[in-house]
Amino acid sequence: MTGRRVRVAVTGMGVKCPAGNDPEDVFRRVLHARPTAAVVPGLAEAGLPVRFACTVPEFDLAPYIGRREARQIDRATALLLCAADDAVAGAGGAVRGPGHRAGVHIGTGIGGLPGMEEVVYGHGERPMGMPVHTVPKSMANSPACRLAMRYGLRGSCMTYATACASGTNAIGEAARRIRDGELDVALTGGVDAAVTKVIVSGFARMRALSVRNEAPELASRPFDADRDGFVMGEGAAVLVLERWDLARRRGARIYGEVAGYATTCDGAHAVAPDPQGAMAAECMRLAIADARLTPAGIGHINAHGTSTVLNDLAEAVAVERCFGPQSPPVTAVKGVTGHLIGGSGAVEALVALLCAARGVVPPVATTASTPDVGALDVVLGAPRQVARRPVLSNSFGFGGQNACLVLRPAP
């Protein structure tokens, strides 16, 4: 753990998610553990077995996206562009226009499927009448490419599709590009807008979703004894990553840094995690080592915490394998936001860094008791004050995709 290397600063943040459309609003809602799940009329009218989800509060698109561009993009891309505009504005000059030293790295788990679903429902019987932008709207790399076009960024433009780990992988890989000297700045994060009839029906058929239709506000219960599945959500978050020395030179506000990152694969099952948590634990260990820390140096854990029986148990086992019988304090943002699929890791990284910077761990919304997750120190009831130390943020996806970030608050 010796030698100098490029540090990666976080100098901008933007978010559009169920907990709010501004980082501070999202932080406050998560801190006060106010869930966002509610009945979605379209799902209810379709007679689906699950009629609720977590959706982004309405906001004015006009300052972000013109009418012509709005016709050319899908909802996920729109949410990402809006979040990115806020992040870039907040970074105050990090993104300076054309050049190969600036890149875009975005994660999405669902990609363009919602847009294609809309086209099939609307034009299935007359395919030649479909909108001319159908194909570019539905490409998985459309959000990233649109973002690169918006700011004229000509460095690496990458899309990561690693299921629920997509946003975390995107941030980690972007940080690596900066650390390796390929980029000076990157717009990175994740997005999905998957509250649609087909996608919700598909997850419901797998019995992955909560069916608390009569009390949706109590449905997302990470690590709770009475959890019965996750709640579908939508949202985007974008971070501006920048070489630390360049950020300091221009006097930028630095929220913190991406200090460590790792990714592994269970290689075991298409949708279920390895119940032994071996590779998830290894991913945590590798990310912590990459940050030049030991597990004792982690202040708290932002868990993947989906509210499904198998995933929560596997993560609890993995945390114990990494940290031993006494874990750091653990929270799970999905108790408030639901599961944003590819957007989750990015939104949670944003919240995790704000929490670490302020020395506070939010309680897990709606979770009351955690008897089956061993020694996991899940924060319940009220926020917990902790020291300002690095936070570990976990994301684990279908296919055994594991991704972890260590985020260090600025001095």
C-alpha positions in Angstrom: 0.0 0.0 0.0 2.8 2.4 -0.9 3.5 4.7 -3.9 1.7 7.6 -5.4 -1.2 7.4 -7.8 -3.8 9.6 -9.4 -6.7 10.5 -7.1 -10.2 10.7 -8.5 -12.3 13.6 -7.2 -16.1 13.8 -7.3 -16.8 17.5 -8.2 -20.4 17.4 -9.4 -23.6 15.5 -8.6 -27.0 15.3 -10.3 -30.0 13.1 -9.6 -33.6 12.4 -10.7 -35.0 9.6 -8.6 -38.1 8.8 -6.5 -36.6 10.5 -3.5 -36.2 13.8 -5.3 -34.6 15.7 -8.1 -31.8 17.4 -6.2 -29.0 15.7 -4.2 -29.9 17.6 -1.0 -33.6 16.7 -1.3 -32.7 13.0 -1.9 -30.3 13.0 1.1 -32.9 14.5 3.4 -35.6 12.0 2.3 -33.3 9.1 2.8 -32.1 10.4 6.1 -35.6 10.7 7.4 -36.5 7.2 5.9 -39.6 8.4 4.0 -40.6 5.6 1.5 -41.8 6.6 -2.0 -43.7 3.6 -3.2 -47.2 4.3 -4.4 -49.9 2.9 -6.8 -49.1 3.6 -10.5 -52.4 4.1 -12.4 -51.1 2.4 -15.6 -50.1 -0.8 -13.7 -53.4 -0.8 -11.8 -55.5 -0.3 -14.9 -53.7 -3.2 -16.6 -54.7 -5.5 -13.8 -51.2 -6.6 -13.0 -50.4 -8.6 -9.8 -48.2 -5.7 -8.7 -49.8 -2.3 -9.0 -47.2 0.0 -7.4 -43.7 1.3 -7.9 -41.4 4.2 -7.0 -41.4 6.9 -9.7 -39.6 10.2 -10.2 -41.5 13.2 -8.9 -42.7 15.5 -11.8 -40.4 18.3 -12.7 -40.2 20.8 -15.6 -38.3 19.3 -18.6 -38.3 22.5 -20.5 -35.1 24.0 -19.0 -33.3 20.8 -19.9 -34.7 19.3 -23.1 -36.3 21.0 -26.1 -39.4 19.6 -27.8 -37.5 18.3 -30.8 -35.0 16.4 -28.7 -37.7 15.1 -26.5 -39.3 13.3 -29.5 -36.0 11.6 -30.2 -35.2 10.1 -26.8 -36.8 7.8 -24.3 -37.6 8.4 -20.7 -34.4 6.9 -19.3 -32.2 9.1 -21.6 -34.3 12.2 -20.6 -33.7 11.5 -16.9 -30.0 10.9 -17.4 -29.5 14.1 -19.4 -31.4 16.2 -16.8 -29.3 14.7 -14.0 -26.1 15.3 -16.0 -27.0 18.9 -16.7 -27.3 19.5 -12.9 -24.1 17.6 -12.2 -22.1 19.6 -14.8 -23.5 22.9 -13.6 -22.6 22.0 -10.1 -19.0 21.0 -11.1 -18.5 24.6 -12.4 -16.1 24.2 -15.3 -14.9 20.6 -15.1 -16.5 19.8 -18.5 -15.0 22.2 -21.0 -16.2 20.9 -24.4 -14.6 18.8 -27.2 -11.6 16.7 -26.5 -10.5 13.2 -26.0 -9.5 13.7 -22.4 -13.2 13.8 -21.3 -15.4 10.7 -21.4 -18.8 9.3 -20.6 -19.4 6.0 -18.7 -23.0 5.1 -18.0 -24.7 1.9 -16.7 -28.1 0.6 -17.6 -29.6 -2.8 -16.7 -32.8 -2.6 -18.8 -31.5 -0.5 -21.7 -34.0 0.5 -24.4 -36.6 -2.2 -23.7 -39.2 0.2 -22.3 -39.0 2.3 -25.5 -39.4 -0.8 -27.6 -42.3 -1.9 -25.5 -44.0 1.4 -26.1 -43.5 1.0 -29.9 -44.8 -2.6 -30.0 -47.9 -1.7 -28.0 -48.6 1.4 -30.2 -47.6 0.1 -33.6 -47.5 -3.7 -33.4 -50.2 -4.1 -36.0 -48.7 -1.5 -38.4 -44.9 -1.7 -38.0 -44.2 0.7 -40.9 -45.9 3.4 -39.0 -43.5 3.3 -36.1 -41.6 6.5 -35.2 -38.4 7.1 -37.2 -36.3 7.3 -34.1 -37.4 3.9 -32.8 -34.0 2.2 -33.3 -31.7 4.8 -31.9 -34.1 5.4 -29.0 -34.0 1.7 -28.1 -30.3 1.1 -28.3 -28.7 0.4 -24.9 -25.9 2.9 -25.5 -28.3 5.7 -26.4 -28.2 7.5 -23.0 -24.4 7.5 -23.0 -24.1 8.6 -26.6 -26.6 11.4 -26.2 -24.7 12.6 -23.2 -21.5 12.7 -25.1 -23.2 14.5 -28.0 -24.6 17.1 -25.6 -21.2 18.2 -24.3 -19.1 17.3 -27.3 -17.1 14.7 -25.2 -14.8 12.6 -27.4 -13.0 10.4 -25.1 -14.2 6.9 -24.2 -18.0 6.6 -24.3 -19.0 3.4 -22.7 -22.2 1.6 -21.7 -22.2 -1.0 -18.9 -25.0 -3.6 -18.8 -24.3 -5.7 -15.7 -27.9 -5.8 -14.4 -28.3 -4.2 -11.0 -24.5 -3.6 -10.8 -24.5 -1.4 -13.9 -24.3 2.0 -12.3 -21.6 1.0 -9.8 -19.5 -0.7 -12.6 -19.8 2.5 -14.7 -18.5 4.7 -11.9 -15.7 2.3 -11.0 -14.6 1.9 -14.6 -14.6 5.6 -15.2 -12.5 6.2 -12.1 -10.0 3.6 -13.5 -9.7 5.5 -16.8 -8.8 8.6 -14.9 -6.5 6.8 -12.6 -4.7 5.2 -15.5 -4.2 8.5 -17.2 -6.6 8.0 -20.1 -9.1 10.7 -19.0 -9.0 13.9 -17.0 -12.7 14.1 -16.4 -15.7 11.7 -16.8 -19.5 12.0 -16.6 -20.6 8.7 -15.1 -23.5 7.1 -13.4 -26.5 4.9 -14.2 -30.1 5.1 -15.3 -33.2 2.9 -15.9 -36.8 3.7 -16.4 -38.4 0.3 -16.1 -41.9 1.0 -14.5 -43.7 -0.5 -17.5 -46.3 -3.3 -17.9 -44.0 -5.8 -19.5 -41.1 -5.3 -17.2 -43.1 -5.3 -14.0 -45.1 -8.3 -15.2 -41.8 -10.1 -15.9 -40.3 -9.5 -12.5 -43.7 -10.4 -10.9 -43.7 -13.7 -12.7 -40.4 -14.5 -11.2 -41.9 -13.7 -7.7 -39.1 -11.1 -7.3 -41.5 -8.2 -6.5 -43.3 -7.4 -3.3 -47.1 -7.9 -3.6 -48.2 -5.5 -0.8 -50.7 -3.8 -3.1 -52.8 -2.6 -0.1 -49.8 -1.0 1.6 -47.1 -0.1 -0.9 -45.4 2.4 1.4 -44.5 -0.6 3.6 -43.3 -2.9 0.7 -39.6 -2.2 0.4 -38.1 -3.7 3.6 -34.4 -4.5 3.1 -33.2 -7.1 5.6 -36.6 -7.1 7.4 -38.0 -10.4 8.7 -41.2 -9.8 6.8 -39.7 -8.8 3.4 -41.4 -10.3 0.4 -39.6 -8.8 -2.6 -38.3 -5.6 -4.1 -40.2 -2.6 -5.4 -39.6 -1.5 -9.0 -38.3 2.0 -9.4 -36.9 4.4 -11.9 -34.2 7.1 -11.8 -30.8 8.4 -12.8 -27.7 9.8 -11.1 -24.6 11.3 -12.7 -21.3 12.1 -11.0 -18.6 14.3 -12.4 -15.2 12.6 -11.8 -12.1 14.6 -12.2 -8.4 14.3 -11.6 -7.9 15.5 -8.0 -5.0 17.8 -8.9 -6.9 19.5 -11.7 -9.9 20.0 -9.5 -7.8 21.5 -6.7 -6.0 23.7 -9.2 -9.2 25.3 -10.5 -10.6 25.7 -7.0 -13.5 23.2 -7.5 -15.7 22.0 -4.7 -14.7 18.4 -4.0 -17.4 16.2 -2.4 -14.9 13.3 -2.0 -13.2 10.7 -4.0 -13.6 7.3 -5.6 -10.9 5.7 -3.5 -11.5 2.0 -4.3 -13.3 -0.2 -6.8 -13.6 -3.9 -7.6 -15.9 -6.2 -9.6 -16.3 -10.0 -9.5 -18.8 -12.6 -10.7 -20.4 -15.5 -8.8 -20.5 -17.6 -12.0 -23.2 -19.7 -10.3 -26.8 -18.9 -11.4 -28.7 -16.7 -13.8 -30.7 -14.8 -11.2 -29.9 -16.1 -7.7 -26.9 -15.0 -5.8 -24.4 -17.5 -4.4 -25.9 -18.1 -0.9 -22.3 -18.5 0.5 -21.5 -15.0 -0.6 -17.9 -16.0 -1.5 -17.3 -13.7 -4.5 -19.4 -10.9 -3.1 -17.2 -10.9 -0.1 -14.1 -11.0 -2.3 -15.4 -8.1 -4.2 -15.7 -6.1 -1.0 -12.2 -7.1 0.1 -10.7 -6.1 -3.3 -12.4 -2.7 -3.3 -11.2 -2.0 0.2 -7.7 -3.1 -0.6 -7.8 -0.9 -3.8 -8.6 2.0 -1.5 -5.5 1.1 0.5 -7.6 0.3 3.5 -8.5 -2.6 5.7 -12.1 -3.5 6.6 -11.5 -1.7 9.9 -11.1 1.5 8.0 -14.7 1.5 6.6 -17.1 3.8 8.5 -20.4 2.3 7.2 -21.8 0.1 4.5 -24.4 1.2 1.9 -25.8 -2.3 1.2 -27.4 -3.5 -2.0 -30.3 -4.5 0.2 -33.0 -5.3 -2.3 -35.7 -6.6 0.1 -35.7 -10.0 -1.4 -35.1 -13.0 0.8 -32.3 -14.6 -1.1 -30.3 -11.4 -1.9 -30.5 -10.0 1.6 -29.4 -13.3 3.2 -26.5 -13.7 0.7 -25.3 -10.1 1.3 -25.4 -10.6 5.0 -23.3 -13.7 4.7 -20.9 -11.9 2.4 -20.5 -8.9 4.8 -19.7 -11.3 7.7 -17.1 -13.1 5.5 -15.5 -9.8 4.8 -15.8 -8.0 8.1 -16.1 -10.7 10.7 -18.8 -11.1 13.3 -19.3 -7.4 13.9 -20.0 -5.3 10.8 -19.9 -1.6 10.5 -23.3 0.2 10.5 -25.4 -0.9 7.5 -28.0 1.1 5.6 -30.0 0.4 2.4 -31.3 3.2 0.3 -33.8 1.0 -1.5 -36.1 1.2 1.5 -36.9 4.7 0.3 -36.3 4.6 -3.5 -37.2 1.0 -4.4 -34.9 -0.7 -6.9 -33.8 1.5 -9.8 -32.0 -1.4 -11.5 -29.1 0.1 -13.4 -29.7 3.5 -11.7 -29.5 2.1 -8.2 -25.7 1.9 -7.8 -25.3 5.5 -9.0 -28.0 7.0 -6.8 -26.7 5.1 -3.8 -23.1 6.1 -4.4 -24.2 9.7 -4.4 -26.2 9.3 -1.2 -23.4 7.2 0.4 -20.8 9.9 -0.2 -23.0 12.6 1.2 -23.6 10.5 4.3 -19.9 9.8 4.8 -19.1 13.4 4.4 -21.6 14.3 7.2 -20.9 11.4 9.5 -24.4 10.0 9.5 -26.0 6.7 8.6 -29.7 6.8 7.6 -32.0 4.1 9.0 -33.5 1.6 6.7 -37.1 2.8 5.9 -39.9 0.5 7.0 -37.6 -2.2 8.3 -38.5 -3.1 11.9 -36.5 -6.3 12.8 -33.7 -8.3 11.3 -33.5 -11.7 13.0 -32.3 -13.7 10.0 -29.3 -11.6 8.8 -26.9 -12.7 11.6 -24.6 -10.0 13.0 -25.3 -7.4 10.4 -25.6 -4.1 12.2 -28.6 -2.7 10.3 -29.4 0.9 11.3 -33.1 1.1 12.4 -35.5 3.8 13.6 -33.3 6.9 13.6 -30.1 8.2 11.9 -26.9 7.1 13.6 -24.0 9.5 14.0 -20.6 8.1 13.0 -17.1 9.3 12.3 -16.4 10.9 8.9 -14.8 7.8 7.3 -14.9 6.0 3.9 -18.1 4.2 3.0 -18.4 0.9 1.1 -21.2 0.9 -1.5 -22.4 -2.5 -2.7 -24.3 -3.5 -5.9 -25.0 -7.1 -6.8 -26.9 -8.1 -10.0 -28.5 -11.0 -11.8 -25.9 -13.3 -13.3 -23.8 -13.0 -10.2 -22.5 -9.5 -11.1 -20.8 -8.0 -8.1 -19.5 -4.4 -7.9 -18.3 -2.4 -5.0 -17.0 1.2 -4.5 -15.1 2.8 -1.6 -15.9 6.5 -1.4 -13.9 8.7 0.8 -15.2 12.1 1.9 -13.0 15.1 1.2 -10.7 16.2 4.1 
